[in-house]
Every structure is written in C-alpha cells, then in structure tokens.
Amino acid sequence: MSDGPVKVESNGDYPPLPPLQTGVRGLCPRCGKGRLFQGFLTLRPSCDVCGLDYSFADPADGPAFFVICFASIPTVLLSVWLEVAHQASIWTQLFVTGPFLVATCIPPLRPLKGWLVASQYFYKAEEGRLSRETATD
C-alpha cells in the first residue's frame, strides 16, 4: 500500500540507455529522442517525446564543481608558465588566461549537467534517508 498518488513510470517500451549516450548529447534519459534542455542550462519540465517528468533531476552544483576542478589546473599551469617563461605583464595574463579560462569552463557545463541528470535517472538516485530501528520491548 502507498500513502499517496503513485507515479507510473513504465520502462517496458524503453530499454535502459547509458547516461553517456544520452546525457552528454542533451537527450532524454528514457527515450533518447526528446530534448533535455530548454536554453543553455535550464532543464525542460518534461520530455517532449515520451513525457518523462524531469522533476526527479537535481544536479545542483555538480557540473560547476567538476568544471572548476578540471579547468582550474590547466589555467593555473598556463598562467605560471607565462610568468616564468616570458615574465608576462598583467595585461598579457588577462588577455591570454582570461579567454582560456572561459573556453575551458563554459563548453563542458551543459554536457556534464546532462550526464548527471541522465545518471540520476539510470541509477534511480533518490534523496538519502536515515533508517532507524524501532525498539520493541
């Protein structure tokens, strides 16, 4: 018995699709045909092909965290190399490392967010819950 309305999500007609196959391309994690995004990073309310409700998805700051972690290392290395090898001025640093930082941060955001959403669907991720044993006397 359930305590409330039950969401019916039958995957009978839809074989499981790998998150890398669908999410990185911004496609629906269930059918692989509908679009996941409206705009650059805004998730659609639901799939326009199979009707999957995307309200289950909560990638939060995951994509930004991964991008910062991976983009900062090459950017810092470039900046240090420019300083050590060429004694670059602050303007050179701004005009070289600034665009490099933007180029390594912005493009991977959408594929990473799509991959995280598709992974949440594929692995049926849910909010964590505490399990407490009840004492019986």
N, CA, C and O atoms as a GROMACS GRO file, in nm:
protein
  548
    1MET      N    1   0.083  -0.118   0.000
    1MET     CA    2   0.000   0.000   0.000
    1MET      C    3   0.088   0.124   0.000
    1MET      O    4   0.195   0.125   0.060
    2SER      N    5   0.042   0.225  -0.066
    2SER     CA    6   0.117   0.350  -0.068
    2SER      C    7   0.036   0.458   0.003
    2SER      O    8  -0.086   0.447   0.019
    3ASP      N    9   0.107   0.561   0.045
    3ASP     CA   10   0.042   0.668   0.120
    3ASP      C   11  -0.011   0.780   0.032
    3ASP      O   12  -0.086   0.865   0.080
    4GLY      N   13   0.026   0.783  -0.093
    4GLY     CA   14  -0.017   0.892  -0.179
    4GLY      C   15  -0.026   0.845  -0.324
    4GLY      O   16  -0.020   0.726  -0.352
    5PRO      N   17  -0.041   0.941  -0.414
    5PRO     CA   18  -0.050   0.904  -0.555
    5PRO      C   19   0.081   0.841  -0.602
    5PRO      O   20   0.190   0.880  -0.562
    6VAL      N   21   0.066   0.743  -0.686
    6VAL     CA   22   0.182   0.670  -0.737
    6VAL      C   23   0.215   0.722  -0.876
    6VAL      O   24   0.127   0.732  -0.962
    7LYS      N   25   0.342   0.755  -0.897
    7LYS     CA   26   0.386   0.794  -1.031
    7LYS      C   27   0.409   0.667  -1.112
    7LYS      O   28   0.484   0.579  -1.070
    8VAL      N   29   0.345   0.659  -1.226
    8VAL     CA   30   0.362   0.543  -1.311
    8VAL      C   31   0.470   0.575  -1.412
    8VAL      O   32   0.454   0.661  -1.499
    9GLU      N   33   0.580   0.504  -1.400
    9GLU     CA   34   0.689   0.520  -1.496
    9GLU      C   35   0.727   0.383  -1.545
    9GLU      O   36   0.815   0.318  -1.490
   10SER      N   37   0.662   0.341  -1.647
   10SER     CA   38   0.691   0.210  -1.703
   10SER      C   39   0.803   0.223  -1.804
   10SER      O   40   0.798   0.307  -1.894
   11ASN      N   41   0.903   0.141  -1.788
   11ASN     CA   42   1.014   0.140  -1.883
   11ASN      C   43   1.000   0.023  -1.978
   11ASN      O   44   1.096  -0.014  -2.045
   12GLY      N   45   0.881  -0.036  -1.986
   12GLY     CA   46   0.859  -0.153  -2.070
   12GLY      C   47   0.894  -0.130  -2.215
   12GLY      O   48   0.950  -0.217  -2.280
   13ASP      N   49   0.861  -0.013  -2.267
   13ASP     CA   50   0.887   0.016  -2.408
   13ASP      C   51   1.023   0.080  -2.430
   13ASP      O   52   1.064   0.100  -2.544
   14TYR      N   53   1.092   0.112  -2.323
   14TYR     CA   54   1.218   0.184  -2.334
   14TYR      C   55   1.332   0.102  -2.272
   14TYR      O   56   1.334   0.081  -2.151
   15PRO      N   57   1.426   0.057  -2.354
   15PRO     CA   58   1.541  -0.014  -2.297
   15PRO      C   59   1.630   0.085  -2.221
   15PRO      O   60   1.632   0.203  -2.254
   16PRO      N   61   1.703   0.038  -2.120
   16PRO     CA   62   1.792   0.129  -2.046
   16PRO      C   63   1.901   0.184  -2.138
   16PRO      O   64   1.970   0.108  -2.208
   17LEU      N   65   1.916   0.316  -2.137
   17LEU     CA   66   2.018   0.381  -2.220
   17LEU      C   67   2.130   0.432  -2.132
   17LEU      O   68   2.104   0.491  -2.027
   18PRO      N   69   2.255   0.411  -2.172
   18PRO     CA   70   2.368   0.458  -2.090
   18PRO      C   71   2.367   0.610  -2.078
   18PRO      O   72   2.340   0.680  -2.176
   19PRO      N   73   2.397   0.663  -1.958
   19PRO     CA   74   2.396   0.807  -1.936
   19PRO      C   75   2.490   0.884  -2.029
   19PRO      O   76   2.459   0.996  -2.070
   20LEU      N   77   2.604   0.826  -2.063
   20LEU     CA   78   2.695   0.896  -2.154
   20LEU      C   79   2.636   0.910  -2.294
   20LEU      O   80   2.662   1.008  -2.363
   21GLN      N   81   2.557   0.812  -2.334
   21GLN     CA   82   2.497   0.815  -2.467
   21GLN      C   83   2.391   0.924  -2.479
   21GLN      O   84   2.379   0.989  -2.582
   22THR      N   85   2.313   0.943  -2.373
   22THR     CA   86   2.202   1.038  -2.380
   22THR      C   87   2.236   1.172  -2.317
   22THR      O   88   2.215   1.277  -2.378
   23GLY      N   89   2.288   1.170  -2.196
   23GLY     CA   90   2.310   1.293  -2.120
   23GLY      C   91   2.406   1.390  -2.184
   23GLY      O   92   2.378   1.510  -2.191
   24VAL      N   93   2.518   1.341  -2.231
   24VAL     CA   94   2.619   1.429  -2.291
   24VAL      C   95   2.564   1.498  -2.415
   24VAL      O   96   2.602   1.611  -2.446
   25ARG      N   97   2.474   1.431  -2.485
   25ARG     CA   98   2.414   1.490  -2.606
   25ARG      C   99   2.288   1.571  -2.575
   25ARG      O  100   2.228   1.628  -2.665
   26GLY      N  101   2.249   1.576  -2.445
   26GLY     CA  102   2.132   1.656  -2.407
   26GLY      C  103   2.001   1.593  -2.447
   26GLY      O  104   1.905   1.663  -2.478
   27LEU      N  105   1.996   1.460  -2.447
   27LEU     CA  106   1.874   1.389  -2.485
   27LEU      C  107   1.807   1.328  -2.363
   27LEU      O  108   1.870   1.310  -2.259
   28CYS      N  109   1.680   1.298  -2.376
   28CYS     CA  110   1.602   1.238  -2.268
   28CYS      C  111   1.668   1.107  -2.222
   28CYS      O  112   1.704   1.025  -2.306
   29PRO      N  113   1.683   1.087  -2.091
   29PRO     CA  114   1.747   0.966  -2.043
   29PRO      C  115   1.662   0.839  -2.060
   29PRO      O  116   1.715   0.728  -2.052
   30ARG      N  117   1.531   0.854  -2.084
   30ARG     CA  118   1.446   0.736  -2.101
   30ARG      C  119   1.433   0.694  -2.247
   30ARG      O  120   1.458   0.578  -2.280
   31CYS      N  121   1.396   0.788  -2.335
   31CYS     CA  122   1.372   0.751  -2.475
   31CYS      C  123   1.492   0.780  -2.566
   31CYS      O  124   1.506   0.719  -2.672
   32GLY      N  125   1.577   0.873  -2.525
   32GLY     CA  126   1.694   0.906  -2.607
   32GLY      C  127   1.662   0.991  -2.728
   32GLY      O  128   1.748   1.011  -2.814
   33LYS      N  129   1.539   1.042  -2.736
   33LYS     CA  130   1.499   1.121  -2.852
   33LYS      C  131   1.461   1.264  -2.817
   33LYS      O  132   1.495   1.357  -2.890
   34GLY      N  133   1.391   1.282  -2.707
   34GLY     CA  134   1.347   1.416  -2.666
   34GLY      C  135   1.463   1.499  -2.613
   34GLY      O  136   1.568   1.446  -2.575
   35ARG      N  137   1.442   1.629  -2.611
   35ARG     CA  138   1.547   1.719  -2.561
   35ARG      C  139   1.538   1.734  -2.410
   35ARG      O  140   1.429   1.734  -2.352
   36LEU      N  141   1.655   1.746  -2.347
   36LEU     CA  142   1.664   1.759  -2.203
   36LEU      C  143   1.662   1.905  -2.159
   36LEU      O  144   1.615   1.936  -2.050
   37PHE      N  145   1.712   1.993  -2.244
   37PHE     CA  146   1.729   2.133  -2.206
   37PHE      C  147   1.639   2.226  -2.287
   37PHE      O  148   1.608   2.199  -2.404
   38GLN      N  149   1.598   2.334  -2.223
   38GLN     CA  150   1.541   2.447  -2.294
   38GLN      C  151   1.634   2.562  -2.258
   38GLN      O  152   1.643   2.600  -2.141
   39GLY      N  153   1.700   2.617  -2.354
   39GLY     CA  154   1.803   2.715  -2.325
   39GLY      C  155   1.936   2.645  -2.303
   39GLY      O  156   1.952   2.528  -2.339
   40PHE      N  157   2.031   2.716  -2.244
   40PHE     CA  158   2.166   2.660  -2.230
   40PHE      C  159   2.176   2.559  -2.116
   40PHE      O  160   2.226   2.448  -2.136
   41LEU      N  161   2.128   2.594  -1.996
   41LEU     CA  162   2.139   2.504  -1.882
   41LEU      C  163   2.006   2.476  -1.812
   41LEU      O  164   2.004   2.404  -1.712
   42THR      N  165   1.898   2.531  -1.861
   42THR     CA  166   1.767   2.512  -1.797
   42THR      C  167   1.705   2.381  -1.843
   42THR      O  168   1.689   2.357  -1.963
   43LEU      N  169   1.670   2.297  -1.746
   43LEU     CA  170   1.603   2.171  -1.780
   43LEU      C  171   1.459   2.197  -1.822
   43LEU      O  172   1.393   2.285  -1.766
   44ARG      N  173   1.412   2.122  -1.920
   44ARG     CA  174   1.271   2.128  -1.957
   44ARG      C  175   1.188   2.066  -1.844
   44ARG      O  176   1.243   1.990  -1.764
   45PRO      N  177   1.060   2.097  -1.836
   45PRO     CA  178   0.976   2.033  -1.734
   45PRO      C  179   0.960   1.882  -1.759
   45PRO      O  180   0.955   1.802  -1.665
   46SER      N  181   0.951   1.844  -1.888
   46SER     CA  182   0.934   1.703  -1.922
   46SER      C  183   0.982   1.680  -2.066
   46SER      O  184   1.007   1.775  -2.141
   47CYS      N  185   0.994   1.553  -2.101
   47CYS     CA  186   1.038   1.517  -2.236
   47CYS      C  187   0.927   1.546  -2.336
   47CYS      O  188   0.810   1.516  -2.310
   48ASP      N  189   0.963   1.604  -2.448
   48ASP     CA  190   0.862   1.636  -2.549
   48ASP      C  191   0.826   1.515  -2.635
   48ASP      O  192   0.734   1.523  -2.717
   49VAL      N  193   0.895   1.401  -2.617
   49VAL     CA  194   0.864   1.281  -2.694
   49VAL      C  195   0.792   1.177  -2.609
   49VAL      O  196   0.682   1.134  -2.643
   50CYS      N  197   0.854   1.136  -2.497
   50CYS     CA  198   0.794   1.028  -2.415
   50CYS      C  199   0.721   1.080  -2.292
   50CYS      O  200   0.650   1.003  -2.227
   51GLY      N  201   0.734   1.208  -2.259
   51GLY     CA  202   0.661   1.265  -2.147
   51GLY      C  203   0.725   1.244  -2.010
   51GLY      O  204   0.661   1.272  -1.909
   52LEU      N  205   0.850   1.196  -2.003
   52LEU     CA  206   0.916   1.175  -1.874
   52LEU      C  207   0.926   1.306  -1.799
   52LEU      O  208   0.976   1.405  -1.852
   53ASP      N  209   0.878   1.306  -1.676
   53ASP     CA  210   0.884   1.425  -1.590
   53ASP      C  211   1.026   1.440  -1.537
   53ASP      O  212   1.077   1.348  -1.472
   54TYR      N  213   1.090   1.553  -1.562
   54TYR     CA  214   1.228   1.575  -1.521
   54TYR      C  215   1.239   1.631  -1.379
   54TYR      O  216   1.347   1.674  -1.337
   55SER      N  217   1.130   1.630  -1.304
   55SER     CA  218   1.136   1.686  -1.169
   55SER      C  219   1.222   1.601  -1.075
   55SER      O  220   1.261   1.648  -0.968
   56PHE      N  221   1.252   1.477  -1.113
   56PHE     CA  222   1.338   1.392  -1.031
   56PHE      C  223   1.482   1.443  -1.031
   56PHE      O  224   1.558   1.412  -0.939
   57ALA      N  225   1.519   1.519  -1.130
   57ALA     CA  226   1.659   1.558  -1.151
   57ALA      C  227   1.699   1.676  -1.064
   57ALA      O  228   1.630   1.778  -1.058
   58ASP      N  229   1.811   1.660  -0.997
   58ASP     CA  230   1.867   1.769  -0.918
   58ASP      C  231   2.019   1.761  -0.922
   58ASP      O  232   2.082   1.711  -0.828
   59PRO      N  233   2.080   1.810  -1.031
   59PRO     CA  234   2.226   1.804  -1.038
   59PRO      C  235   2.294   1.908  -0.950
   59PRO      O  236   2.414   1.901  -0.928
   60ALA      N  237   2.216   2.005  -0.900
   60ALA     CA  238   2.267   2.111  -0.810
   60ALA      C  239   2.392   2.176  -0.869
   60ALA      O  240   2.392   2.220  -0.984
   61ASP      N  241   2.498   2.183  -0.789
   61ASP     CA  242   2.621   2.248  -0.833
   61ASP      C  243   2.724   2.149  -0.886
   61ASP      O  244   2.840   2.185  -0.906
   62GLY      N  245   2.683   2.026  -0.908
   62GLY     CA  246   2.776   1.924  -0.955
   62GLY      C  247   2.852   1.961  -1.081
   62GLY      O  248   2.975   1.951  -1.083
   63PRO      N  249   2.782   2.005  -1.188
   63PRO     CA  250   2.856   2.040  -1.310
   63PRO      C  251   2.957   2.153  -1.287
   63PRO      O  252   3.070   2.146  -1.336
   64ALA      N  253   2.918   2.255  -1.214
   64ALA     CA  254   3.010   2.367  -1.188
   64ALA      C  255   3.129   2.321  -1.106
   64ALA      O  256   3.242   2.364  -1.132
   65PHE      N  257   3.108   2.234  -1.009
   65PHE     CA  258   3.218   2.183  -0.927
   65PHE      C  259   3.319   2.108  -1.013
   65PHE      O  260   3.439   2.130  -1.002
   66PHE      N  261   3.270   2.017  -1.097
   66PHE     CA  262   3.361   1.940  -1.182
   66PHE      C  263   3.436   2.029  -1.280
   66PHE      O  264   3.556   2.011  -1.302
   67VAL      N  265   3.367   2.124  -1.338
   67VAL     CA  266   3.432   2.214  -1.434
   67VAL      C  267   3.539   2.298  -1.364
   67VAL      O  268   3.649   2.314  -1.417
   68ILE      N  269   3.508   2.349  -1.247
   68ILE     CA  270   3.609   2.429  -1.174
   68ILE      C  271   3.730   2.343  -1.142
   68ILE      O  272   3.844   2.388  -1.157
   69CYS      N  273   3.706   2.222  -1.097
   69CYS     CA  274   3.819   2.134  -1.062
   69CYS      C  275   3.907   2.105  -1.182
   69CYS      O  276   4.030   2.108  -1.172
   70PHE      N  277   3.845   2.075  -1.295
   70PHE     CA  278   3.924   2.036  -1.412
   70PHE      C  279   3.978   2.155  -1.491
   70PHE      O  280   4.084   2.143  -1.553
   71ALA      N  281   3.909   2.267  -1.492
   71ALA     CA  282   3.953   2.382  -1.571
   71ALA      C  283   4.056   2.465  -1.498
   71ALA      O  284   4.138   2.532  -1.562
   72SER      N  285   4.056   2.462  -1.367
   72SER     CA  286   4.149   2.547  -1.293
   72SER      C  287   4.294   2.500  -1.307
   72SER      O  288   4.384   2.584  -1.311
   73ILE      N  289   4.316   2.372  -1.313
   73ILE     CA  290   4.454   2.321  -1.320
   73ILE      C  291   4.524   2.367  -1.449
   73ILE      O  292   4.632   2.424  -1.440
   74PRO      N  293   4.466   2.344  -1.569
   74PRO     CA  294   4.535   2.393  -1.689
   74PRO      C  295   4.550   2.545  -1.693
   74PRO      O  296   4.649   2.597  -1.745
   75THR      N  297   4.452   2.617  -1.640
   75THR     CA  298   4.459   2.763  -1.640
   75THR      C  299   4.571   2.812  -1.550
   75THR      O  300   4.645   2.903  -1.588
   76VAL      N  301   4.584   2.755  -1.433
   76VAL     CA  302   4.692   2.794  -1.342
   76VAL      C  303   4.827   2.757  -1.403
   76VAL      O  304   4.922   2.835  -1.394
   77LEU      N  305   4.836   2.640  -1.463
   77LEU     CA  306   4.962   2.600  -1.527
   77LEU      C  307   5.000   2.695  -1.640
   77LEU      O  308   5.116   2.733  -1.652
   78LEU      N  309   4.903   2.735  -1.722
   78LEU     CA  310   4.930   2.832  -1.829
   78LEU      C  311   4.976   2.964  -1.772
   78LEU      O  312   5.071   3.023  -1.822
   79SER      N  313   4.910   3.011  -1.669
   79SER     CA  314   4.945   3.139  -1.608
   79SER      C  315   5.086   3.135  -1.548
   79SER      O  316   5.163   3.229  -1.566
   80VAL      N  317   5.118   3.029  -1.478
   80VAL     CA  318   5.252   3.016  -1.420
   80VAL      C  319   5.358   3.006  -1.529
   80VAL      O  320   5.464   3.068  -1.519
   81TRP      N  321   5.330   2.928  -1.634
   81TRP     CA  322   5.424   2.916  -1.744
   81TRP      C  323   5.449   3.052  -1.811
   81TRP      O  324   5.563   3.087  -1.841
   82LEU      N  325   5.341   3.128  -1.835
   82LEU     CA  326   5.358   3.261  -1.895
   82LEU      C  327   5.445   3.351  -1.807
   82LEU      O  328   5.529   3.425  -1.857
   83GLU      N  329   5.425   3.343  -1.678
   83GLU     CA  330   5.502   3.427  -1.586
   83GLU      C  331   5.648   3.385  -1.580
   83GLU      O  332   5.738   3.469  -1.586
   84VAL      N  333   5.672   3.256  -1.569
   84VAL     CA  334   5.811   3.207  -1.555
   84VAL      C  335   5.888   3.217  -1.686
   84VAL      O  336   6.002   3.263  -1.687
   85ALA      N  337   5.828   3.175  -1.795
   85ALA     CA  338   5.899   3.170  -1.922
   85ALA      C  339   5.909   3.306  -1.991
   85ALA      O  340   6.008   3.333  -2.060
   86HIS      N  341   5.810   3.391  -1.974
   86HIS     CA  342   5.806   3.516  -2.051
   86HIS      C  343   5.793   3.642  -1.966
   86HIS      O  344   5.788   3.752  -2.021
   87GLN      N  345   5.788   3.628  -1.835
   87GLN     CA  346   5.767   3.742  -1.746
   87GLN      C  347   5.653   3.830  -1.800
   87GLN      O  348   5.667   3.951  -1.816
   88ALA      N  349   5.541   3.765  -1.826
   88ALA     CA  350   5.426   3.831  -1.889
   88ALA      C  351   5.369   3.941  -1.798
   88ALA      O  352   5.362   3.926  -1.676
   89SER      N  353   5.328   4.049  -1.861
   89SER     CA  354   5.265   4.158  -1.786
   89SER      C  355   5.125   4.116  -1.742
   89SER      O  356   5.073   4.013  -1.786
   90ILE      N  357   5.066   4.195  -1.655
   90ILE     CA  358   4.931   4.164  -1.606
   90ILE      C  359   4.831   4.167  -1.722
   90ILE      O  360   4.735   4.090  -1.722
   91TRP      N  361   4.852   4.255  -1.820
   91TRP     CA  362   4.762   4.263  -1.935
   91TRP      C  363   4.773   4.139  -2.021
   91TRP      O  364   4.672   4.089  -2.072
   92THR      N  365   4.893   4.088  -2.038
   92THR     CA  366   4.911   3.964  -2.115
   92THR      C  367   4.842   3.850  -2.042
   92THR      O  368   4.774   3.767  -2.103
   93GLN      N  369   4.859   3.845  -1.910
   93GLN     CA  370   4.794   3.741  -1.832
   93GLN      C  371   4.642   3.749  -1.849
   93GLN      O  372   4.576   3.647  -1.870
   94LEU      N  373   4.586   3.871  -1.840
   94LEU     CA  374   4.441   3.888  -1.854
   94LEU      C  375   4.390   3.848  -1.992
   94LEU      O  376   4.287   3.782  -2.003
   95PHE      N  377   4.463   3.888  -2.097
   95PHE     CA  378   4.416   3.861  -2.232
   95PHE      C  379   4.445   3.721  -2.282
   95PHE      O  380   4.389   3.678  -2.382
   96VAL      N  381   4.532   3.649  -2.214
   96VAL     CA  382   4.560   3.510  -2.253
   96VAL      C  383   4.488   3.412  -2.160
   96VAL      O  384   4.414   3.326  -2.208
   97THR      N  385   4.509   3.425  -2.030
   97THR     CA  386   4.449   3.328  -1.938
   97THR      C  387   4.299   3.350  -1.918
   97THR      O  388   4.226   3.255  -1.891
   98GLY      N  389   4.252   3.473  -1.932
   98GLY     CA  390   4.108   3.500  -1.918
   98GLY      C  391   4.025   3.425  -2.021
   98GLY      O  392   3.936   3.348  -1.984
   99PRO      N  393   4.052   3.445  -2.151
   99PRO     CA  394   3.977   3.370  -2.252
   99PRO      C  395   3.998   3.218  -2.241
   99PRO      O  396   3.906   3.141  -2.268
  100PHE      N  397   4.118   3.177  -2.202
  100PHE     CA  398   4.144   3.034  -2.185
  100PHE      C  399   4.055   2.976  -2.074
  100PHE      O  400   4.001   2.867  -2.087
  101LEU      N  401   4.041   3.051  -1.966
  101LEU     CA  402   3.957   3.007  -1.855
  101LEU      C  403   3.811   2.997  -1.899
  101LEU      O  404   3.743   2.900  -1.867
  102VAL      N  405   3.764   3.097  -1.971
  102VAL     CA  406   3.625   3.094  -2.020
  102VAL      C  407   3.605   2.978  -2.117
  102VAL      O  408   3.503   2.909  -2.112
  103ALA      N  409   3.703   2.955  -2.206
  103ALA     CA  410   3.692   2.848  -2.305
  103ALA      C  411   3.695   2.709  -2.242
  103ALA      O  412   3.639   2.614  -2.298
  104THR      N  413   3.759   2.696  -2.127
  104THR     CA  414   3.763   2.564  -2.062
  104THR      C  415   3.651   2.546  -1.960
  104THR      O  416   3.630   2.434  -1.913
  105CYS      N  417   3.580   2.652  -1.925
  105CYS     CA  418   3.472   2.642  -1.824
  105CYS      C  419   3.333   2.632  -1.885
  105CYS      O  420   3.254   2.547  -1.843
  106ILE      N  421   3.301   2.714  -1.981
  106ILE     CA  422   3.164   2.723  -2.031
  106ILE      C  423   3.122   2.601  -2.115
  106ILE      O  424   3.016   2.544  -2.088
  107PRO      N  425   3.199   2.559  -2.216
  107PRO     CA  426   3.152   2.447  -2.300
  107PRO      C  427   3.121   2.316  -2.228
  107PRO      O  428   3.025   2.249  -2.266
  108PRO      N  429   3.198   2.276  -2.126
  108PRO     CA  430   3.164   2.147  -2.064
  108PRO      C  431   3.045   2.150  -1.968
  108PRO      O  432   3.002   2.043  -1.923
  109LEU      N  433   2.991   2.265  -1.934
  109LEU     CA  434   2.882   2.271  -1.836
  109LEU      C  435   2.758   2.193  -1.880
  109LEU      O  436   2.704   2.113  -1.803
  110ARG      N  437   2.713   2.216  -2.002
  110ARG     CA  438   2.590   2.151  -2.049
  110ARG      C  439   2.605   1.998  -2.060
  110ARG      O  440   2.519   1.926  -2.011
  111PRO      N  441   2.712   1.948  -2.124
  111PRO     CA  442   2.726   1.801  -2.128
  111PRO      C  443   2.737   1.738  -1.990
  111PRO      O  444   2.683   1.630  -1.966
  112LEU      N  445   2.808   1.804  -1.899
  112LEU     CA  446   2.820   1.749  -1.764
  112LEU      C  447   2.686   1.748  -1.691
  112LEU      O  448   2.654   1.651  -1.622
  113LYS      N  449   2.609   1.854  -1.705
  113LYS     CA  450   2.477   1.858  -1.641
  113LYS      C  451   2.386   1.750  -1.700
  113LYS      O  452   2.314   1.682  -1.626
  114GLY      N  453   2.389   1.735  -1.831
  114GLY     CA  454   2.309   1.630  -1.896
  114GLY      C  455   2.350   1.491  -1.850
  114GLY      O  456   2.264   1.406  -1.826
  115TRP      N  457   2.480   1.469  -1.836
  115TRP     CA  458   2.530   1.339  -1.790
  115TRP      C  459   2.485   1.312  -1.646
  115TRP      O  460   2.445   1.200  -1.613
  116LEU      N  461   2.491   1.414  -1.559
  116LEU     CA  462   2.449   1.396  -1.421
  116LEU      C  463   2.299   1.366  -1.411
  116LEU      O  464   2.258   1.281  -1.332
  117VAL      N  465   2.218   1.436  -1.489
  117VAL     CA  466   2.073   1.412  -1.488
  117VAL      C  467   2.044   1.271  -1.541
  117VAL      O  468   1.964   1.198  -1.482
  118ALA      N  469   2.107   1.234  -1.650
  118ALA     CA  470   2.085   1.100  -1.707
  118ALA      C  471   2.133   0.991  -1.611
  118ALA      O  472   2.072   0.885  -1.603
  119SER      N  473   2.241   1.017  -1.539
  119SER     CA  474   2.290   0.920  -1.440
  119SER      C  475   2.192   0.905  -1.325
  119SER      O  476   2.172   0.795  -1.274
  120GLN      N  477   2.132   1.016  -1.282
  120GLN     CA  478   2.032   1.008  -1.176
  120GLN      C  479   1.914   0.921  -1.220
  120GLN      O  480   1.862   0.842  -1.141
  121TYR      N  481   1.873   0.935  -1.344
  121TYR     CA  482   1.762   0.854  -1.394
  121TYR      C  483   1.804   0.708  -1.407
  121TYR      O  484   1.732   0.618  -1.362
  122PHE      N  485   1.918   0.684  -1.467
  122PHE     CA  486   1.966   0.549  -1.495
  122PHE      C  487   1.985   0.468  -1.367
  122PHE      O  488   1.946   0.351  -1.360
  123TYR      N  489   2.044   0.531  -1.266
  123TYR     CA  490   2.072   0.462  -1.140
  123TYR      C  491   1.963   0.480  -1.035
  123TYR      O  492   1.978   0.437  -0.921
  124LYS      N  493   1.852   0.545  -1.074
  124LYS     CA  494   1.738   0.568  -0.986
  124LYS      C  495   1.780   0.633  -0.854
  124LYS      O  496   1.743   0.589  -0.746
  125ALA      N  497   1.859   0.738  -0.866
  125ALA     CA  498   1.908   0.810  -0.748
  125ALA      C  499   1.793   0.880  -0.677
  125ALA      O  500   1.703   0.935  -0.740
  126GLU      N  501   1.799   0.878  -0.546
  126GLU     CA  502   1.697   0.943  -0.464
  126GLU      C  503   1.766   1.018  -0.351
  126GLU      O  504   1.885   1.000  -0.326
  127GLU      N  505   1.689   1.101  -0.285
  127GLU     CA  506   1.741   1.171  -0.168
  127GLU      C  507   1.771   1.069  -0.059
  127GLU      O  508   1.696   0.974  -0.039
  128GLY      N  509   1.881   1.090   0.011
  128GLY     CA  510   1.920   0.998   0.118
  128GLY      C  511   1.822   1.001   0.234
  128GLY      O  512   1.764   1.106   0.264
  129ARG      N  513   1.804   0.889   0.298
  129ARG     CA  514   1.714   0.879   0.412
  129ARG      C  515   1.784   0.805   0.525
  129ARG      O  516   1.864   0.715   0.503
  130LEU      N  517   1.752   0.845   0.646
  130LEU     CA  518   1.805   0.775   0.762
  130LEU      C  519   1.713   0.660   0.797
  130LEU      O  520   1.590   0.675   0.796
  131SER      N  521   1.772   0.548   0.827
  131SER     CA  522   1.693   0.432   0.867
  131SER      C  523   1.714   0.409   1.016
  131SER      O  524   1.827   0.389   1.061
  132ARG      N  525   1.607   0.414   1.090
  132ARG     CA  526   1.616   0.394   1.235
  132ARG      C  527   1.541   0.268   1.274
  132ARG      O  528   1.428   0.245   1.231
  133GLU      N  529   1.606   0.190   1.354
  133GLU     CA  530   1.540   0.070   1.403
  133GLU      C  531   1.451   0.110   1.519
  133GLU      O  532   1.488   0.192   1.602
  134THR      N  533   1.333   0.051   1.525
  134THR     CA  534   1.243   0.079   1.636
  134THR      C  535   1.265  -0.026   1.745
  134THR      O  536   1.276  -0.146   1.718
  135ALA      N  537   1.272   0.022   1.866
  135ALA     CA  538   1.294  -0.069   1.979
  135ALA      C  539   1.161  -0.134   2.018
  135ALA      O  540   1.060  -0.066   2.035
  136THR      N  541   1.164  -0.263   2.030
  136THR     CA  542   1.045  -0.333   2.075
  136THR      C  543   1.072  -0.392   2.212
  136THR      O  544   1.167  -0.468   2.229
  137ASP      N  545   0.991  -0.360   2.307
  137ASP     CA  546   1.009  -0.409   2.444
  137ASP      C  547   0.906  -0.512   2.478
  137ASP      O  548   0.906  -0.564   2.590
   0.00000   0.00000   0.00000
